[in-house]
Amino acid sequence: MTDDPTPTTDPPAGTRPPAHRPPAPPTGRAATPGPPAGRPAPLSAAPPPAPRRPAAPPRHPTDRRRPDRLAGRITRGGDGPCYGLVTDDGHEYALHGPGLGTVAAGSTVVVTVDPAAPAAACGPGTPVGVVRISVVR
């Protein structure tokens, strides 16, 4: 011991706080088991929040359609180059596409179109040129 009257910053013996240690992982039956190695953690058991009801119908169509693509039923089929198409909304098109092969009347198709050739007269409906035609069923 020394005769130095200067106080120390250390607490008195026996009252020193324990050294900082990270908490030990839980053990025993109360511990929640983690996912097996290589598997993601399970989803929450709580149900997801309910979606809010929209205040009004959308102002614009929510499904964006390509302007160069039509879908509908062939009304005038055959070996081409002229075909007739009616879409689900009742719009009639006069399709012109040489070299596309035979398309049966009544077939449901998806058609990629471009502006019609001015000389093509393929019957009633809005005239359009056919780039590609795919039979859906």
Secondary structure as GFF3:
##gff-version 3
##sequence-region A 1 137
A	DSSP	beta_strand	69	76	.	.	.	ID=ss1
A	DSSP	beta_strand	82	87	.	.	.	ID=ss2
A	DSSP	beta_strand	92	96	.	.	.	ID=ss3
A	DSSP	beta_strand	108	115	.	.	.	ID=ss4
A	DSSP	beta_strand	126	135	.	.	.	ID=ss5
###
